[in-house]
Amino acid sequence: MHPKNAWYVACTPDEFADKPLGRRICGQPLVFFRGEGGKVSALEDFCPHRGAPLSLGFVREGKLVCGYHGLAVAPDGRCAHMPAQRVRGFPSVRRVPAIERYGFVWVWPGDPALADEALVPRLVWGDNPEWAYGGGLYHIQCDYRLMVDNLMDLTHETYVHASSIGQPEIEEAAPQTRVEGDTVITSRHMHNIMPPPFWAAALRGNGLADDVPCDRWQICRFSPPSHVMIEVGVAHAGKGGYDADPQYKASSIVVDFLTPETDTSMWYFWGMARNFKPGDAALTETIRAGQARIFAEDLDMLEAQQRNLLAYPERRVLSLNIDAGGVQSRKIIERIVMAEQAMAQAVATA
């Protein structure tokens, strides 16, 4: 279950720098390439000649050439040329709205007529030189909603990430969840605690003492269709916590773009944006590498969870108070999907 009339992160530009990229998004096989003028284009990954994946071809003179028999397709999906053949009567390849912004390629898998570029989420750190960003991509064999649950309830850090960001004080601080329109916010604040290893390193990276008591915060924000931004950080205790002056804290935004591939698999674009020492490339890589290890631990757990849920479809799972963020996020997803289905039904019967 996933909304279709929304912008999802499909890939990063480097993934199709040398050749077309085939990727399944929301159940749809798509191909990404740069057409005329270097503009990003997304088409259905299906050649109308014999059904070969167009992603197995190459780009020539701004057109995507099928690697099977050489049918050239323009960025708008129109069949433009084929050796020794007339292509005027060939059906066009379905074009999918795509846009490049903030270092990502965004795709709209739903009704093209509703694809408004103004609806691409605004990322305060995306084009601001006062921020640095480092991240990566994981292909995970699980329903993307399991990752939403995971990110909206960080209690698991105490157990899954015990050697990096986990500490007992997390589960001792009760989270607070509220809903604002289509946004779900779950926050947790911890006071006068020692920073765990990851955050001790972040304090050192910002030139701060790492062996003193700190205040720590986690503010998770879900927004449709499947984005979770988490404000995280630590500040020397007694300096104001979340509102502390930058000279006393190390804080960041954990970036999570969850893009469904199928009902039981997803593309996970993860990263961290920070506004301290943005020009320190070595620090960016250190944080990125540390995050990669942390999220790999989530990957193992979520894939095992998905296998268990598939093996025991009749079993019901429990929802506790710590699950409120994920539960409310799922309600929003379900409401949006039902509205889309109702609209499609109304159009079909009109």
N, C-alpha and C positions, 0 to 999 in steps of 0.2 A: 504494500500500500504506500503510494507516494504521489504527491501532487505533480502535475505535469505542466501547468501554466505557471512556470517559475524559472528563474535563472539558477542553473547549477554550474559549479566549476567542473569543467570537462577535462582540462589538461593544462599544462604550462607550455609556452611557446617553444621551449627547447626540445620538447618531445617530438615535434615534427619539423625540426630545423633542416633535416637532411632528406626526409622521405615522408610520405603521408602516414598519418596515424589512424589506425582503426581502434575504436573504443565503443563498448556497449554502454549506453546511458539510459536508465529507466527502461530497460528491456529493448532499446532500439539500437541496432548496429549502425554506427556513424563513422564517417571518415573526415579527418581534419587536414587541411592543407592551406598553403598560401597561393591565392590566385593572382590575377593581374594587379600590379601595384603593390603586391605584398600583403594584401588584405586577407584576413582569416576567412575561410569558408568551411561550412560543415554540410555534408550531404549524406543521404542514406548510403550505407556501404554495400551497394548492390548494383552491379553493371546490368543495364537492361538488355544486353545482348545475350549472355549466357548465364547470368547470375553470379559471376565471380566477384569476390570482394574487391572493390576499387582501391582499398587500402594496400593491396599487393602490387599496385602500379607505381607510377612516378609522375612528377609534375614537369610539364614542358610548355614553355611560353605561356605560363599562367593558367594552363588547363591540366586537369587530372586525366592521365592516360591509363586505361586499363592494362594491366600487365598480362592479360590473356590473349586478346586479339587487337589491341591498340585503339579501342574506341576512346576518343578524347571528349571529355565532359567539361563544360565551362563552369565557373564558380556558381552560376545561378541554376545549375542542374541541366542546362540545355545540352543535348548531344551536338557537338560542333564538327567532328571529323572522324573518319575511319578509313583506313587504307582500302582503296578500290571499292568503296561502298558509298551510297547516298544515304545520308542520315536524317534528311528532312522529316521523315515520318516516324522517327524513333521517339519513344516516350521520354520525357525528361526525368531525370533523377530527382527525387524529392529533396528539396533544400530545407535545412533547419536553421533558424536564426542563431547566429553566433557573434560574439563581440569580444575583443581583446581589451582588458582593462586591469590595472593594478598588478600586472605580471601574471595574470591568469587568462584563460580562454573560457568564457561563459557561454552556455548553450541553453536554449529554450525548447524542451522536447514536446511542448503542447501546441496549442493553436497558434500558428504564426501571426495571425491578425492581432493577437493580444500581446505580442512580444514588444514591450515598451522598454527601450534602453534606459530610461530614467528609473526603472525598477531594479537595476543592478545595485546591490547593496553598496553604500558608500563606506569605504574603509579609511578611517582617519589617518592610518599609518601607511596607506598604499602608495601615495605619491608625495610624501612629506619627508624632506631630507633630515628632519630632526628625529626620524625613527629609522631603526634597522630591522630587517626581517630575514629570518632563515627558516627553511622548512623542507618538507619532502612529501612523498606519496607512498602509501601502502595500499595494496590490493588485499582486501580482507573477505574471507568467506563467511559472512554473517549478514543478517538483516540490518540495514543501516539504523533502524530504530533501537537495536541493542546498543549501538554506539551512542545514540542520543541518551539512553538511560545511563550509560556509563559516565558520560561527561556531565550530566546534570546531577549526579550523586557521586561526589568525590570521597565518600567514606572508604571506598575500596583502596584508596592510596595507602592506607595503613598496612594493608596486607599484600596487594599486588606490587606495590612500589616501595617496599619497606627499606630498601637500600639507597633510595634517592630522594623522593619527596614525601614519603610516608612517615607518619609519627602518630603515637597514640592520642595526642591532643586533638587530632582531626575528629575522631569519632566521639570525643568527649564534648565537642562544641556542636550543639544542635543547629542544623541548617534552618533557614527561614525561606519560604517560597511564596512568591506572589505572581499574579498574572496581570499584565498590562496590555490589553488588546490582544494581539497575536504574539506577544513576547512573554516568555516565562523567565523569571529571574529567581535563582536560588543562591543565597549568600551564606557564608560562614566566616566568622571572625574568631581568631584565637589570640589571646593576650599573654604577654610575659612568658614566652616559651623559647626554647633554643631552636635555631633554624636547622632544618634537616640538611643533608649533604648538598643537594642541588642548590638550595637557597644560600647556604654558606658560601658556595663557590660564586654565586651571583653577587653577593655582598662584596666579596674580595674583588670581583671583576669591576665593581663600581667604586673601589677604593675605600670600602667601609670595613669596620671590624666585624668578624664573623663568629666571634666567641662570646657574644653578649646576648642577654635576653632580647627577644623581638616580639613584635605584634605581627600577625600573619592574617591574610585575607584571601578568600576565594569567592568571586562573584561570577556565576555562570549565567549566561544569557542565551536562550534558544530563540531563534526566529525562523520562520518558514522560508524555504521548504525544509531545510535540514542543516542550518548553520548554527554553530555554538561558539560564542566568543567568551573567554574566561579571563577576567581581570584577576591577576594573582600577584602576590608580592609579600615582602617583609620590610618592616621598618624597626629601627632600634626602639625598644620599649620606652614608653613615656613621651614619644615625640609626635604623637597624633595618629598612629596607625595608618589606615588607608589615606587619611588626609595629611600625613606628615610632609614636611618640606622635602623636595627631591634630594637634598644633601644628606638625608638620614635614611633613605630607603632604596631598595631595588625592586622595581615592579615591571610587569610586562602584561601583554595580552596573548593568551594562548589561542591560536587560530585553528578552528576546526571546520572544514567544509566537507560534508558527508554527502557523497553522490551515489545514489543507488545504481547498481549494475543490473542485478536481477532481484528477485524476492529474497534471495539468501546470499547475496554478495554485494560488495560496495567498493568504491574508490574513496580513500581517506586522504585528503589533502590537509596536512598538519603543519604547524609552524609556531613561531613565537615572534611577536613584534615588541620592541622595547624602545624607550626614549631616553636611555642613558648610554653614553659613549657610543653613539650610532656609527661613528667612523671607525670603530675598532673591529676590523674584519676577523681577526683571530678570536675575539670574544664571541662574535656572531657564530663562528664555526664551532667553538667549544659548546655553546648553548645548544646549537642545532644537533650536534652529535649526542649530547646528553639527553635531549628530548627524543631522539630517534630510539635510543635504548629503552626509555620509559614507555614509549608508545608501542614498541615491539612486545613488551610485557602485556599490554592490553590486548594486542592482536592474538596472542596465544590463548588468553582466557576467553575472549569473545568467540573465537572459532570453536573452542571446546564447548562453550555454552550453546552455540547454534547446533552443533552435532547432537547434543543431549536433547534439546527441544524438538529436533526432528525425529529423534529415536523414540520420544515419549510424547506424541502429539496430544494425548488425552490428559496429560498432567497439567494442572493449573499452578501458576507461580504466585507467590505472595507479593502484595504491595504494602510496604511499611511507610512510616512517616518520612524516612530518608529518601523514599522513592517519589516524593511529591513532584519534584521537578520533571522527571521523566514521564510520570503519569499525565501531568498537565500538558506537556509537549505533545504526547501522543494524541490527546484529545483534540488539540488544535490541528494536527495533521489529519486526523480522521474527519474533522468537520470540513476542512478544505477539500479533501478528496470527495466526500459525499456531495458537496456543492458542485464540484466539477462534473461528477457523474450525472447529477440532476440536470445541469445545463446541457450536457451532451444528449441526454434523453429527450429533453424538450426540443432541441434542434432536430433530432432524428424523427420526431413525431409531428413536427410542425407542417 
